[in-house]
Amino acid sequence: MASAKAANMRNQPCPCGSGRKYKQCCIGKQDLKAQFMAKWAWIGLAALFLAGVAGFAYNMITADEHVANPSGGVWSEEHGHYH
C-alpha cells in the first residue's frame, strides 16, 4: 500500500532525478526495499542463533571434565580424582 506522501507525488517528477514521473519510476521501490531489509534481518538473526547453538554444542562436546575444580585441589591422572 502506498503511503500518503507517495499518493501526493504520483504525478510529480521522481526525486531520484530520472526525469520520469514518480508513479512510473520509484513508487514501489520503498516497499521492496523494506521487504528486502526485513528478510535479511531475519536471516541475520537466524544465523546468530545458529552460531550460538553451534558454539554451545562445541563447548559441551569438547569440555574437559577435569577443568572444573570444585575442591580447590589438583587433579591426579593416576588416581582419577582431585587431591
Order of alpha helices (4+ residues) and beta strands (2+ residues): alpha-alpha-beta-beta
